[in-house]
Amino acid sequence: MDYFKAIVCLGMVSLFMSCNKEEQPKVIYEQEKVVVPEVKKIDTTQIKIADLPILMEGTKYLIHPIGDVRVYDIPSKYGTSKVNQVSYAISNYNRFELTGYFQNLMFQHIDSVTLHPLSEVVMQIQTATYLNTIAEKTKKQILVYSVFDEDTNRDGKIDSKDIKSLYISNINGSNFKKLSEELHEVLDWSVIESQNRLYFRTIEDINKNGAFDKKDNVNYYYLELDKDIWEIHSYNPFQYKTETN
């Protein structure tokens, strides 16, 4: 009987601990931060690698994804020990979208041997999308990026556990511009071709608890892609006006 009680008590303790276990926040604010190494430059101990370049249809710039060789621990078929498996692929390309987790992109005109980096800042790029339908209408060739650009959870590295931001640039990587505001997590974005507009939503941690939840604020923005200067406009989809004759 005592043994049964001990098992029950142990189970209740485990349940209590699991219920009180919190997920790691995406944001740690200044007053909460712990001492961790700041991400100031690329880690030179990592092995750098570039994927073969891709050429977006209808453009004249090769894009070279740059990242790290990735090493995975996989179970050995001979027992419980693990072995290392090395991956030399850092991106995937599906016609008008480049996906993966890479640190930078190098741009090269098809008639040149010179390469230019997208940015000199440490970041992790998740997607790079070419707006081909906008290019067909306006002749403006534009890329939109999903990027992790700051160590918001202060764990000493920039990765997908941090806040995701939205960026834009020309097809050659020039005019690389951040669209989302600082410490705003990008929820999604879309292009309305008839308006030549890019719409996007972000969520803001207004209660400063380090996580994004239903108590936080969702913000709405758009910009006009056919303009020479990309100005970001906020709007409220819950406010409307009735038209009068």
C-alpha positions as CSV (number, residue, x, y, z in Angstrom):
1,M,0.0,0.0,0.0
2,D,2.8,2.4,0.9
3,Y,4.4,1.5,-2.5
4,F,1.2,2.4,-4.3
5,K,0.9,5.7,-2.4
6,A,4.5,6.6,-3.3
7,I,3.8,6.0,-7.0
8,V,0.7,8.2,-6.9
9,C,2.6,11.0,-5.1
10,L,5.4,10.8,-7.6
11,G,2.9,11.0,-10.5
12,M,1.2,14.0,-9.0
13,V,4.6,15.8,-8.5
14,S,5.5,15.1,-12.2
15,L,2.2,16.3,-13.4
16,F,2.5,19.5,-11.3
17,M,6.0,20.2,-12.7
18,S,4.9,19.6,-16.3
19,C,1.9,21.9,-15.9
20,N,4.1,24.7,-14.6
21,K,6.8,24.3,-17.2
22,E,6.7,27.4,-19.4
23,E,8.0,27.7,-22.9
24,Q,11.0,29.9,-23.5
25,P,9.9,33.4,-24.3
26,K,10.8,35.0,-27.7
27,V,11.6,38.3,-26.0
28,I,13.6,39.0,-22.9
29,Y,13.6,42.7,-22.0
30,E,16.5,44.7,-20.6
31,Q,15.4,44.4,-16.9
32,E,15.1,40.6,-17.3
33,K,18.1,39.8,-19.4
34,V,20.7,37.3,-18.2
35,V,24.5,37.5,-19.0
36,V,24.9,35.9,-22.4
37,P,27.4,36.5,-25.2
38,E,26.1,39.2,-27.6
39,V,25.8,38.3,-31.3
40,K,28.1,40.9,-32.9
41,K,29.7,39.1,-35.7
42,I,29.6,35.8,-37.6
43,D,31.1,32.8,-35.7
44,T,34.3,32.0,-37.5
45,T,34.5,28.6,-36.0
46,Q,31.5,27.5,-38.2
47,I,32.2,25.9,-41.6
48,K,30.8,28.2,-44.3
49,I,29.3,26.9,-47.4
50,A,27.3,28.2,-50.4
51,D,24.6,26.5,-52.4
52,L,24.8,26.6,-56.2
53,P,23.3,29.9,-57.5
54,I,19.8,30.2,-58.7
55,L,18.3,32.6,-61.3
56,M,14.8,33.8,-60.7
57,E,12.8,33.5,-64.0
58,G,12.8,36.8,-65.9
59,T,15.7,38.4,-63.9
60,K,19.4,38.9,-64.6
61,Y,20.9,38.3,-61.2
62,L,22.3,35.1,-59.8
63,I,21.6,34.6,-56.1
64,H,24.1,32.6,-54.0
65,P,22.7,31.4,-50.6
66,I,25.4,31.4,-47.9
67,G,25.2,29.4,-44.6
68,D,26.8,26.9,-42.4
69,V,27.5,23.2,-42.8
70,R,24.9,21.5,-40.6
71,V,25.7,18.5,-38.4
72,Y,22.9,16.3,-37.0
73,D,23.1,13.6,-34.3
74,I,21.2,10.5,-35.5
75,P,20.8,7.2,-33.6
76,S,23.2,4.4,-34.6
77,K,21.7,1.2,-35.9
78,Y,24.2,-0.7,-33.7
79,G,22.9,0.6,-30.4
80,T,21.9,3.6,-28.4
81,S,24.9,5.7,-29.4
82,K,24.6,8.5,-31.9
83,V,26.6,9.3,-35.0
84,N,27.0,12.6,-36.9
85,Q,25.4,13.2,-40.2
86,V,26.6,16.2,-42.2
87,S,24.3,18.2,-44.5
88,Y,25.8,20.5,-47.2
89,A,22.4,21.8,-48.4
90,I,21.2,25.1,-46.9
91,S,18.3,26.1,-49.1
92,N,15.5,24.9,-51.4
93,Y,14.3,26.6,-54.5
94,N,10.8,26.5,-55.9
95,R,10.6,28.8,-58.9
96,F,10.0,32.1,-57.3
97,E,10.8,31.4,-53.7
98,L,14.1,30.4,-51.9
99,T,13.6,28.8,-48.5
100,G,16.0,27.5,-45.8
101,Y,18.0,28.9,-43.0
102,F,20.9,30.9,-44.5
103,Q,23.0,33.7,-43.2
104,N,23.3,35.8,-46.3
105,L,22.7,36.1,-50.0
106,M,25.3,37.1,-52.6
107,F,24.1,38.8,-55.8
108,Q,25.8,38.6,-59.1
109,H,24.8,40.0,-62.5
110,I,24.8,37.3,-65.2
111,D,27.3,39.4,-67.2
112,S,29.7,40.1,-64.2
113,V,32.1,38.2,-62.0
114,T,31.5,40.6,-59.1
115,L,29.4,39.5,-56.1
116,H,27.6,41.8,-53.6
117,P,26.2,40.7,-50.2
118,L,22.6,41.4,-49.3
119,S,23.7,42.7,-45.8
120,E,26.8,43.0,-43.6
121,V,24.6,42.4,-40.5
122,V,24.4,38.9,-38.8
123,M,21.0,37.4,-39.5
124,Q,19.2,34.3,-40.4
125,I,17.1,34.4,-43.6
126,Q,14.2,32.0,-43.8
127,T,12.6,32.9,-47.1
128,A,13.3,35.1,-50.1
129,T,10.3,35.5,-52.5
130,Y,10.4,37.1,-55.9
131,L,7.2,39.1,-56.7
132,N,7.0,38.0,-60.3
133,T,3.5,39.2,-60.9
134,I,4.4,42.7,-59.7
135,A,7.4,42.7,-62.0
136,E,5.2,41.8,-65.0
137,K,2.9,44.8,-64.3
138,T,5.3,47.5,-63.1
139,K,8.7,46.3,-64.4
140,K,9.9,46.6,-60.8
141,Q,11.8,43.5,-59.7
142,I,11.4,43.0,-55.9
143,L,12.3,40.4,-53.3
144,V,10.5,40.0,-50.0
145,Y,12.3,38.3,-47.1
146,S,11.4,36.6,-43.8
147,V,14.3,37.2,-41.5
148,F,15.5,36.7,-37.9
149,D,17.7,39.7,-37.3
150,E,18.1,40.1,-33.6
151,D,18.8,37.8,-30.6
152,T,15.5,38.8,-28.9
153,N,15.5,35.8,-26.5
154,R,19.1,36.6,-25.5
155,D,20.4,33.0,-25.8
156,G,23.5,34.2,-27.6
157,K,22.4,33.3,-31.2
158,I,20.1,34.4,-33.9
159,D,17.7,31.7,-35.0
160,S,14.1,30.7,-35.5
161,K,13.5,31.0,-31.8
162,D,13.8,34.8,-32.1
163,I,11.3,37.3,-33.5
164,K,10.7,37.0,-37.2
165,S,10.9,40.3,-39.2
166,L,9.9,41.3,-42.8
167,Y,12.3,42.9,-45.3
168,I,12.3,44.0,-48.9
169,S,14.9,44.8,-51.5
170,N,15.4,45.2,-55.3
171,I,16.3,42.1,-57.3
172,N,20.0,42.9,-57.0
173,G,19.9,43.1,-53.2
174,S,20.0,46.9,-53.1
175,N,17.7,49.1,-51.0
176,F,17.4,46.3,-48.4
177,K,14.8,47.7,-46.0
178,K,13.1,46.4,-42.9
179,L,9.3,46.7,-43.0
180,S,8.2,45.5,-39.6
181,E,8.8,47.5,-36.4
182,E,11.2,46.5,-33.8
183,L,10.1,43.6,-31.5
184,H,7.0,43.0,-33.7
185,E,6.6,39.4,-34.8
186,V,5.4,39.1,-38.4
187,L,2.3,36.9,-38.7
188,D,1.9,36.8,-42.5
189,W,2.0,38.9,-45.6
190,S,0.3,38.9,-49.1
191,V,0.3,40.9,-52.3
192,I,-2.8,42.4,-53.9
193,E,-1.8,42.7,-57.6
194,S,-4.7,45.0,-58.6
195,Q,-3.4,47.6,-56.1
196,N,0.3,46.8,-56.4
197,R,0.3,46.6,-52.7
198,L,2.0,44.4,-50.1
199,Y,-0.1,43.9,-46.9
200,F,1.3,42.4,-43.7
201,R,0.3,41.8,-40.1
202,T,2.5,41.9,-37.0
203,I,1.8,41.1,-33.3
204,E,3.1,43.3,-30.5
205,D,3.9,42.1,-27.0
206,I,2.0,45.0,-25.3
207,N,1.8,43.3,-21.9
208,K,5.6,42.7,-22.0
209,N,5.5,39.1,-20.8
210,G,7.9,38.0,-23.5
211,A,5.4,35.8,-25.3
212,F,2.8,36.5,-28.0
213,D,-0.7,35.6,-27.0
214,K,-4.3,36.7,-27.3
215,K,-3.8,39.6,-24.9
216,D,-1.3,41.3,-27.3
217,N,-2.0,43.7,-30.1
218,V,-2.2,42.8,-33.9
219,N,-1.1,45.6,-36.2
220,Y,-1.9,46.0,-39.9
221,Y,0.2,47.6,-42.6
222,Y,0.6,48.0,-46.3
223,L,3.0,49.6,-48.8
224,E,2.7,50.5,-52.5
225,L,5.2,48.5,-54.5
226,D,5.1,50.6,-57.6
227,K,6.4,53.7,-55.8
228,D,10.1,54.7,-56.0
229,I,10.1,55.1,-52.2
230,W,8.5,52.3,-50.1
231,E,6.5,54.0,-47.5
232,I,4.8,51.9,-44.8
233,H,1.2,52.8,-44.0
234,S,-0.8,51.5,-41.0
235,Y,-4.5,50.9,-41.2
236,N,-7.3,49.6,-39.1
237,P,-9.6,47.0,-40.8
238,F,-12.2,47.5,-38.1
239,Q,-12.9,51.1,-38.9
240,Y,-15.1,51.9,-41.8
241,K,-17.0,54.7,-43.4
242,T,-20.4,54.5,-45.1
243,E,-20.6,56.1,-48.5
244,T,-23.2,58.8,-49.0
245,N,-24.8,59.7,-52.3
